[in-house]
Amino acid sequence: MRNSTLIALRSFIVSAGATAANSFIGVFGVFLGATAVEMGWLQSTANAISNGGQLLWGRISDRFGRRKPFLILGSIVLGVLWYLLTMVRTPIGLIVLYAFISLFGSLITVNWFSLIADQVKSTVRGRFLSIVNMLSSAGTIISLIVMVFLFHGTATEEILIPFSAAAVSYILSAVLMSFLRESGSARKFSGNLIKTLRSARRENSLFYRYFMAMNVQGFFWSMAWPMFPMTVVLIMNFDLAQVAILTVASLLTSVIVQYLLGRITDHVSRPPLIFGNRLLLSAIPLLYAFFVNFKEFIILEIYSGILGSIQNVVMNSYLLDIVPDGHRAEYISIINGFNGIIYLAGALSGGYVLAFMETLFPIRFALMYSYIMVFFGRFLSAFLFLGLKEPDQRERVPLSL
């Protein structure tokens, strides 16, 4: 079986299991009785550890020169951890165990993107990423639709289904990755994180601009994360089946848009798309603040799906093209690692801001005022992406949008 086929099949299986299960982590925390502050800790620790862990794993991976052993090991550990998550019944237990899942998830993430970068030429990478993302979305959609019909009972009973599916998907992932054919050698390794970042600032201005824009906006991005599931459960009173339907609406939209994007991504100027994407995504907190029924939330998810597909294809393709050969895992881990630190501060701030607002207003208005604050931060910081430029690649023929 070809490596590209293994990559595509593995994407489908893990998305049907783990990605679908991730859709329920936040709302499950609220069902367990998590407060705004605890939701802030759930989101912040998970993202900080996930992204920060890539600082370690990425540099080790580049030094080792191979991705396969890390992908197999990480998949086995994650399979066990997701199974253990089915037994959690307290917010603190969820926070701690999901933090471990995030740590080993970061091992998978940095090696997965580096594997794609190693195996796929930049001239067709956007097209390949669109195919992989569509397969991933299809896996998640099919899984969630099946779960809608399987959900019967309390949230703590229903959650066994997606979490068990996640465990099985990672065990299957380990089996698939054992068939991967990989020839690698150790990459040049700076041994000094600050030195690498300073070098990027001097020698790779495209990466550094992207790095700074992502980190500044990342703070306001993550502030809303503790708020979203609280709105879904406490204000809208949606159950797990409705959460699954909303996720399906978003993903179906993503599949359609990603198909169209995949046909043009390798031939368009991506910075304008990235700027427009980040600008329009800033409106999502306002939609959460003022939408009041299930149909409106379907519209919200369709809107989110359109913009999310741009992020999945265009931004990932752009990032892989601006990191230097031989340092892919290291550079990707740097940007994600620093994002993790910012996300930690942002999500914690969001949780504490909401908790403070709750002392002044009823929960609906507390969420509304918190969302408005997040919107302004996201909107203003989106203009940092205006400084991005397309890398000079002779194989690509960018078109003006």
N, C-alpha and C positions, 0 to 999 in steps of 0.2 A: 504494500500500500504506500502511495506517495506521501511525502511529508505534508504537502498542502492539503491532501485529503484527510490526513490524521488531524491536522489543525482545525479544519472545518467541522469534522465529526465531533471532536472534543468540545468545540465551542457550543455545538447544539446540545450535547448531553449535559454539560455543566450548567448551561442556561436553563434547561428544563428542570434542573434540580436546585442548585445553589442560588442562581439569580432569581428564580421564582420565590424561593424561601426568603431571600433578603427583602422582598417587597413587604413582608409581614413583621419584620423586626421592630420597627418603630411603634406600630399599632399594638403589637403584642406587649410591649413595655407599658403602654397606657392601660391596656386591659389588666395587667398585673398590678396596677395602682401606682405607677411611677409619677412623681411630681414633676413640675417644670424643671427644677434643678436636676433631678435624677435623669430626666430626658436629655438635659444638656450634657451630663456626664456620659450617658450612653453614646450619644452622637459624637462627642468630642474625643473621648478616649478611643473609640473605634477608628475614627478617621485619623487621629494623630498617630496611633500605633500602626495603622495600615500604611500611611504615607511615610511616617518616620522610619518604619522598618525597612523600607526600600533603600534608605541610605546605606544600611548595612548589607542587605542582600544583593543590591545592585553591584556594589564594589567587589564583593566576594565572587559574584557570578562572572564579572568581566575578568577578574584575576584567574579564576578557575578555567574560563574559556569555554564552558559547556553549560547548556540550559537543562538538558534532559534529567540529570540526577536531582536537581532542585524541584523540577516539576513533578517528578514521581514521589519524592519524599513529602513535599507540601501537600499533594493530593491525599496521600494516606492519612497524614495527621489531621487534615481538615475533615475527612470522612468520619473519623472518630469524634472530633469535637462537635460536629453538627448532630451526631447521634446523642451525645451527652446533653446537648441543648434541649432535647425533647423532655428532659427531666426537670428543667428549671421552673420554679414557681414563685420567685421573688425578683423585684427589680434589681437588687444588688447582685444576685446570682446571674441575671441576664447581662448586666454590665461587665462583670468579670469574665464570664465565659466567652462573650462576644468579642471582648478585647483580645483573647487568645486566638479566636478565629481570624480577627483582623491582622494579627501579627503574622500568622502563617499564610493568610491571604496575600499579604504584601510580597511574600516569597514567590508566590505564583505570579502575581501581576507583573513584577519587573522582569522576570524571566520569560513570561509569555510574550510581552511586547518586544522584548529583545530577540526572541526566537523568530517572530514574524519579520522583524527588521533584518535579521541575518538571512532568512530564507527567501524573502521576496524583494525583487528589485524595486528601486524607488519609482521607476517609470510606470509600474503597474500596481504600486502599493495601495493607492487610493481605491482602485477597482477591487483589489483583493480584500481590503478591509471592509468595503461595502458588502461584499458577498458574505464574509464571516459575520458581520453584524446582523445581516438579514437572517442568516441561519440561527444565530443566537436569539434574535427576537422571535423567530418562529418556534424555537424550542420553549422559550418562556411562555409564549401565547398558548401553545397547545397544552402545556402543563397547567397553566392557570385556569383554562377553560374546563379541563378535567376536574380540577380541585373545586370549582364552583359547584359541581354536581356531587362531589364527595363530602363537602362541608355540611355536617349535621351535628348539633350539640353545642357545648360551650366553647369559648375561644381556646381554653387550655386543652380541650380534647381535640379540636380541629387542627391546632398547630402541629400536632404529631405528623400530619400528612406532609406539609411542605418541608419540615425539618428532616424527616426521614428520607424524603426524596433527595435532599441536598447531600446527605451522607452517602447514599448509594451512587449519586452522580460523580462524586470525587473518587470513590473506589474504582469506578469504571474509567475515570480519567487517568488514574495511575496505570491501569492495564493498557490503555491506548498509547500512552506516552512511552511505554516500554518498547514499542515497535518503532519509535522514532529513530531515523538514521541521522546522526549528527557527527560532523568532524569539526572539532574546534581546537583552538590553541589559546593560551593565556594572552590577554590583552595588556597593553601598556597600562600601568596602574600608578597613579600619582602618589597615593598613600596619604594625601592631605586634602581634606574636603575644602578648606578655605582657599588653598592654592588652586584647586580645580576651578572653584567659582571665580576667583580673580582672573584666572586664565581665560575663562569664558567671557568675562566682561571685556577683556582686551581684544581677544581674538575671535569671538563669536558673538557679535552684537545682536544678531537675530535671536539667538537663544536667550541672551540676557534680557532683552526687552520683553520677550514672552514670559520669562521667569518672573520679572518684576510685576507685570500686569496681572498674572495669575495669582500672585501672593497678595497684592493689595486688594483685589476684588474678592479673593478667597475669604477674607475676614467677614465681609458682609454676606457672602454666599452662605457660609456655614451658620450664621446667626439664626436663620430661619429653620434650620433642620429640627431643633426640638419642638418648634411650633406646629409644623405640618401635621404630624400624627395626632397631636392633641386636638387640632381642629377637626380632623377626620373622625375621631372617636368621641370626644366630649361635646363638640358643637353639632356635628352632622349625624352622630350616632350610627355611623356605617359599621356593618359587620364584616367579617373576613371575606365573605363571598362578594360583597360590594367593592371591597378593596381590590379583589382580584379582577373584577370587571373593569374598574377604572384603570388598572395597570394594563389590561388587554387593549383598551381603547388607545392608550398612549403608544403601546408597542406596535399595534397594527398600523397606526399612522407613521411610525418610524420606519417600518418595513417598506412602505410605499415611497416615502421621501428618500430613503437611503438607496433604493433602486435607481431613482432618477439622479441622485447625486453621484452614485458610482459611475455613471456614464460620462460625467463631465469633470469630476474632481481632479483628475490628472491633467486637465487642460484649462483650468481657470485660475485666476488670481485669488488665492484663498484669504488673504488678510481682510478684504471687504466683507467676505462671508463671516469671518470670525467676529469682526466688530459688530455687524448686524445681529449675529447670534447672541452675543453677550448683552447687547443693548435690549433686545426684545425679551430675553430671559429675565431681566430685572423686573418685569411686570408681574411675574408669577405670584409674589407675595401679596400684591394688591388683589389678584383674583381670589386667593385664599381668604382675604379679609372681607370681601363683599359678596362672594357667591353664597347662595343660601339653600340650594337643593341639588339632588343627585344629577339631574340633567345638566345643570350648569357646571358641575364638576367633571362631567364627561367632556364638555367643551374645553375645560381647563386642561384635561389630560391630552386631548387632541392637539391643542396649542403647544403643550409641553413636548409632545411626541415629535412634532415638526421641528422644533428648535433642538431637541435632544439628538435627532438624527444628524443635524449639521455638526454638532459637537462630536459625535461618535466617529464620523467619517472625516470631516474636514480638519478638525483640530488635531486628531490623532495622526493623520497623514502629514500635517504640517510639522508637528513635533518630531516625528521620526525623520523628517528631511533636514531639520536644522541641528540635529545632534551629530557629532563627528563619528565616523567609522572607527570601530575599536573601543569606543567609549559609550556605546549606546546605553547599556544597562546603568552605567555610572551616572550619566547625565539625566536619564529618565528618573533614576532614584533621587537625584539631587532636587529636581523640580517637585517631585511628589513628596519627598521628605520635608522640604521647607513648607509645602502646602499643608502638610500634616500639623506642623507647629502652629500655623495660622488658623487652621480649622479648629484646633484645640481651643485657642483663645476665642474664636468666633462663636463656636457652638456653646461653650460655657457662658460667654457673655449673653447670648440669646436666651439661654435658660434662666439666668439670673435677672435679665431685663424683664422677661415675662413674669417671673416670680414677684418682682417689685411692682409691676403693673397690676398684678392680681391683688395686691394690698390696697390699691386705689380704686379699682374698677371691677365689675363683674367679668367673668372669664372671657365672654365674647368681645367686650370692648377692650379688655387687656390685650387680647390677641390682635385686634384690629389696629390699635395704636403701635404695637410692636412691629407689625407687618409694614406699616407706613414708614417707620424708621429704617427698616431693612431695605425697603424699596429705594429710598433716596441714596443710601450707601451703594447699592448695586448699580443704580443708574449712573451716578457720577463717576464711579471707578471704571465703568465700561469704556470710557473715552481713552483710557490708557492703551487700549488695543488699537487705537488709530496709528500708533507708531510702528506696527508690525510691517514687515516687507517680505516679499516672496524671495526665497533663496535662488541663487543663480544656478540653474541646472539646464544644461544644453538639451537634455532629452525631453524636458517639459516645454510646452508652448502655451504659456498662460494667455488667457483671453481676458480682456477687460470686461468687467460686469457693469 
